[in-house]
Structures are given as C-alpha cells and as structure tokens.
Amino acid sequence: MKGRVKGLLGNPPGGEPAPMPPMEVAPDAAAQHQALQVLTLAQRTAEEHLVSAKREADRICAEARETAAQIIRDAQANAEQLQREAEQARADAHAAAAQVAKDARRYADEARQDAEQILSEARMRADEIAKQAQAEADELQHLAQQKYEDVVGSLASRREALQQQIEALERFDREYRNRLQSFMQQQLRALWVDQPQVNPNGLDEPMPSPNPEPSSAPPVPAQRDESDQLVEQQQ
C-alpha cells in the first residue's frame, strides 16, 4: 500500500518520470487538496484490500466449515455404521447363543426321550421274559404233575391188577387144596374099604397146608419187574 502511494505520488500512471514541480511554495488549499486525494486513495485501497481479504477469509472459513461438516458427517456416518455393525454383531451373537441353547435343550430332550424309551423297552422285555419264564415253569410243573399222576395212576392200576391176580391165585390155591383134600379123602375111603384097619377118624380132618399163609401167594416175576421199572421211572 505504501509503494502504491509512493508510486502515485512519485510517478504518474504512464511510467514516465514526473516533471519537477516548481520550487515555489504551493498554497495551502492545493496541499490540502492533494493530501485529501492521497488519503482518499489510500482509504479506498485499504477498503478494497479489506473487502478482498474478508472475501478470502469468508471463502476459507466456508471451505473450512464445509470440510469440517463433511468430516463430521463422515465421522457420524462411520460411527453409525460401526454402531449398526456392532448391534448386528450383538444381535447375531444373541441369536447364535439362543440357537445353541435351543439346540442343547432339544438334544437333551431327545436324549432323555431316548433313554426313557430304552428303559421302557427294557422293562417291557424283562416283563415278557419273566412272563415267558413263568409260563414255561408252569408248563413244566404241569407236565411233571401230569406225568406223576400218570405214573401214579399207572402204578395204582398195575397194583390193582396185581392184587386181582393175587386174589385169583389165592382162590385157585384154595380150590386146589379143597379138590386135593377131597381127592385124598376119597382115596383114603377107598383104601379103608379095602383095608379096614385104617383109622376112619382121620378122613374128615383137613389136610395141613404146606404154606401157613395162603394169602401170600408168590408174585408173578414179570409183573413185579414191570412195577419196579415204573417205580424207577418215577424216581
């Protein structure tokens, strides 16, 4: 600004050297007028510089504010994006944890159901085996009882048959003895007729039995062997 004032004061606008002013003293009005022009020019130049500087400062401030606002917007956008990503990650983590817990509960329920089913099937199988074993035991006991009854009945019927044979033998023995006695008596009577010295008193006496126990007839060997075999089978 000082150089511009010096240029205005020293040289005219064409670049040519200004002529030397006259040596006489200018009046006061001319000096004041020239000083007023210089002051006005300096003031105008200063105002222009101030306006230009203000515009430049406003432009710089506007650009700075725009840049700062853009930076703030970008930072907010990044922060919001990061927050959304964090919330999404937290939601995903909660969902994954809930799914894991749900799967664990489902697996536990399935395992408990499988265990209960296996236990129920084992109990049913044990009951069936016990019932089957009891039925087989009852059947064996029934068969054994039936076999015992059959053997005992067979022995009873065999005993009855043997008893009937013994009774028949006893009757046969008595009849045989009676007929033998009658035969001997007839022979003695005939002998007494031929020889009167025979004592007729002993003719009516019964003949002594060779076996004092007529009821105990000798058993049949074959039948006794069969009864022994039946008894051995029963044992």
HUTAPE-V847672 format. One record per residue. N is the residue number from 1. RES is the residue in three letters. PHI is phi in radians with two decimals (999 if undefined). D_FIRST is the distance of its C-alpha to the first C-alpha in Angstrom with 1 decimal. Layout:
N;RES;PHI;D_FIRST / N;RES;PHI;D_FIRST
//
This chain:
1;MET;999;0.0 / 2;LYS;-1.10;3.8 / 3;GLY;-1.12;5.4 / 4;ARG;-1.15;5.1 / 5;VAL;-1.13;6.3 / 6;LYS;-1.12;8.6 / 7;GLY;-1.12;9.7 / 8;LEU;-1.16;10.6 / 9;LEU;-1.38;12.2 / 10;GLY;-1.51;13.9 / 11;ASN;-2.16;15.0 / 12;PRO;-1.32;16.1 / 13;PRO;-1.16;15.6 / 14;GLY;-2.21;18.6 / 15;GLY;1.58;17.8 / 16;GLU;-1.46;20.4 / 17;PRO;-1.15;20.2 / 18;ALA;-1.30;20.0 / 19;PRO;-1.16;23.3 / 20;MET;-1.21;23.9 / 21;PRO;-1.23;24.0 / 22;PRO;-1.14;27.3 / 23;MET;-1.39;28.2 / 24;GLU;-1.31;29.5 / 25;VAL;-1.37;27.8 / 26;ALA;-1.30;26.2 / 27;PRO;-1.20;27.5 / 28;ASP;-1.19;25.9 / 29;ALA;-1.17;25.4 / 30;ALA;-1.17;23.4 / 31;ALA;-1.16;21.0 / 32;GLN;-1.16;20.7 / 33;HIS;-1.14;20.2 / 34;GLN;-1.15;17.4 / 35;ALA;-1.14;15.7 / 36;LEU;-1.15;16.3 / 37;GLN;-1.15;14.7 / 38;VAL;-1.10;11.5 / 39;LEU;-1.11;11.7 / 40;THR;-1.12;12.7 / 41;LEU;-1.11;10.0 / 42;ALA;-1.14;7.4 / 43;GLN;-1.14;10.0 / 44;ARG;-1.13;10.7 / 45;THR;-1.12;7.4 / 46;ALA;-1.11;7.6 / 47;GLU;-1.12;11.3 / 48;GLU;-1.10;11.0 / 49;HIS;-1.09;9.3 / 50;LEU;-1.13;11.9 / 51;VAL;-1.11;14.6 / 52;SER;-1.12;14.0 / 53;ALA;-1.13;14.0 / 54;LYS;-1.15;17.0 / 55;ARG;-1.09;18.7 / 56;GLU;-1.13;18.3 / 57;ALA;-1.14;19.5 / 58;ASP;-1.09;22.3 / 59;ARG;-1.10;23.2 / 60;ILE;-1.10;23.4 / 61;CYS;-1.11;25.3 / 62;ALA;-1.12;27.6 / 63;GLU;-1.10;28.3 / 64;ALA;-1.10;28.9 / 65;ARG;-1.09;31.2 / 66;GLU;-1.10;33.0 / 67;THR;-1.11;33.4 / 68;ALA;-1.11;34.7 / 69;ALA;-1.11;36.9 / 70;GLN;-1.11;38.2 / 71;ILE;-1.08;38.9 / 72;ILE;-1.11;40.6 / 73;ARG;-1.09;42.6 / 74;ASP;-1.10;43.6 / 75;ALA;-1.12;44.5 / 76;GLN;-1.10;46.5 / 77;ALA;-1.10;48.2 / 78;ASN;-1.13;49.1 / 79;ALA;-1.11;50.3 / 80;GLU;-1.11;52.4 / 81;GLN;-1.09;53.7 / 82;LEU;-1.12;54.6 / 83;GLN;-1.13;56.2 / 84;ARG;-1.09;58.1 / 85;GLU;-1.11;59.3 / 86;ALA;-1.14;60.3 / 87;GLU;-1.11;62.2 / 88;GLN;-1.12;63.8 / 89;ALA;-1.11;64.8 / 90;ARG;-1.14;66.1 / 91;ALA;-1.11;68.0 / 92;ASP;-1.09;69.3 / 93;ALA;-1.13;70.4 / 94;HIS;-1.10;72.1 / 95;ALA;-1.12;73.8 / 96;ALA;-1.12;74.9 / 97;ALA;-1.11;76.2 / 98;ALA;-1.11;78.1 / 99;GLN;-1.14;79.5 / 100;VAL;-1.09;80.6 / 101;ALA;-1.11;82.2 / 102;LYS;-1.10;83.8 / 103;ASP;-1.10;85.1 / 104;ALA;-1.11;86.4 / 105;ARG;-1.10;88.3 / 106;ARG;-1.13;89.6 / 107;TYR;-1.10;90.8 / 108;ALA;-1.12;92.4 / 109;ASP;-1.10;94.1 / 110;GLU;-1.11;95.4 / 111;ALA;-1.12;96.6 / 112;ARG;-1.15;98.4 / 113;GLN;-1.10;99.9 / 114;ASP;-1.10;101.1 / 115;ALA;-1.13;102.5 / 116;GLU;-1.13;104.3 / 117;GLN;-1.14;105.6 / 118;ILE;-1.10;106.9 / 119;LEU;-1.13;108.5 / 120;SER;-1.11;110.1 / 121;GLU;-1.11;111.4 / 122;ALA;-1.12;112.7 / 123;ARG;-1.14;114.5 / 124;MET;-1.08;116.0 / 125;ARG;-1.12;117.1 / 126;ALA;-1.11;118.6 / 127;ASP;-1.11;120.4 / 128;GLU;-1.10;121.7 / 129;ILE;-1.12;122.9 / 130;ALA;-1.12;124.6 / 131;LYS;-1.12;126.2 / 132;GLN;-1.12;127.3 / 133;ALA;-1.11;128.7 / 134;GLN;-1.12;130.5 / 135;ALA;-1.12;131.9 / 136;GLU;-1.13;133.1 / 137;ALA;-1.12;134.6 / 138;ASP;-1.09;136.3 / 139;GLU;-1.12;137.6 / 140;LEU;-1.11;138.9 / 141;GLN;-1.11;140.5 / 142;HIS;-1.12;142.1 / 143;LEU;-1.12;143.3 / 144;ALA;-1.11;144.7 / 145;GLN;-1.11;146.4 / 146;GLN;-1.13;147.8 / 147;LYS;-1.13;149.0 / 148;TYR;-1.09;150.5 / 149;GLU;-1.12;152.2 / 150;ASP;-1.11;153.4 / 151;VAL;-1.14;154.8 / 152;VAL;-1.13;156.3 / 153;GLY;-1.12;157.8 / 154;SER;-1.12;159.1 / 155;LEU;-1.11;160.6 / 156;ALA;-1.12;162.1 / 157;SER;-1.14;163.6 / 158;ARG;-1.17;164.8 / 159;ARG;-1.14;166.3 / 160;GLU;-1.09;168.0 / 161;ALA;-1.11;169.4 / 162;LEU;-1.11;170.6 / 163;GLN;-1.11;172.1 / 164;GLN;-1.13;173.9 / 165;GLN;-1.12;175.2 / 166;ILE;-1.10;176.4 / 167;GLU;-1.10;178.2 / 168;ALA;-1.11;179.7 / 169;LEU;-1.14;180.9 / 170;GLU;-1.12;182.3 / 171;ARG;-1.09;184.2 / 172;PHE;-1.06;185.3 / 173;ASP;-1.15;186.5 / 174;ARG;-1.12;188.4 / 175;GLU;-1.09;190.0 / 176;TYR;-1.10;190.8 / 177;ARG;-1.12;192.4 / 178;ASN;-1.12;194.3 / 179;ARG;-1.15;195.6 / 180;LEU;-1.14;196.4 / 181;GLN;-1.14;198.3 / 182;SER;-1.09;200.2 / 183;PHE;-1.11;201.0 / 184;MET;-1.15;202.2 / 185;GLN;-1.11;204.3 / 186;GLN;-1.09;205.9 / 187;GLN;-1.13;206.7 / 188;LEU;-1.17;208.1 / 189;ARG;-1.13;210.3 / 190;ALA;-1.09;211.5 / 191;LEU;-1.17;212.3 / 192;TRP;-1.18;214.0 / 193;VAL;-1.16;216.3 / 194;ASP;-1.31;217.2 / 195;GLN;-2.27;217.4 / 196;PRO;-1.17;218.4 / 197;GLN;-1.23;217.8 / 198;VAL;-1.25;214.1 / 199;ASN;-1.23;212.8 / 200;PRO;-1.37;211.8 / 201;ASN;-1.21;209.9 / 202;GLY;-1.48;206.9 / 203;LEU;-1.29;206.5 / 204;ASP;-1.51;204.5 / 205;GLU;-1.28;202.2 / 206;PRO;-1.21;198.7 / 207;MET;-1.27;197.7 / 208;PRO;-1.16;195.3 / 209;SER;-1.33;191.8 / 210;PRO;-1.15;190.6 / 211;ASN;-2.04;187.1 / 212;PRO;-1.10;187.1 / 213;GLU;-2.03;183.8 / 214;PRO;-1.16;184.3 / 215;SER;-1.28;180.9 / 216;SER;-1.58;179.0 / 217;ALA;-1.29;179.6 / 218;PRO;-1.15;177.9 / 219;PRO;-1.20;174.5 / 220;VAL;-1.33;173.8 / 221;PRO;-1.10;171.8 / 222;ALA;-1.10;169.7 / 223;GLN;-1.18;168.6 / 224;ARG;-1.16;167.9 / 225;ASP;-1.11;165.7 / 226;GLU;-1.14;163.7 / 227;SER;-1.12;163.2 / 228;ASP;-1.09;162.1 / 229;GLN;-1.11;159.6 / 230;LEU;-1.11;158.2 / 231;VAL;-1.15;157.9 / 232;GLU;-1.14;156.1 / 233;GLN;-1.11;153.7 / 234;GLN;-1.11;153.0 / 235;GLN;-1.18;152.2
//
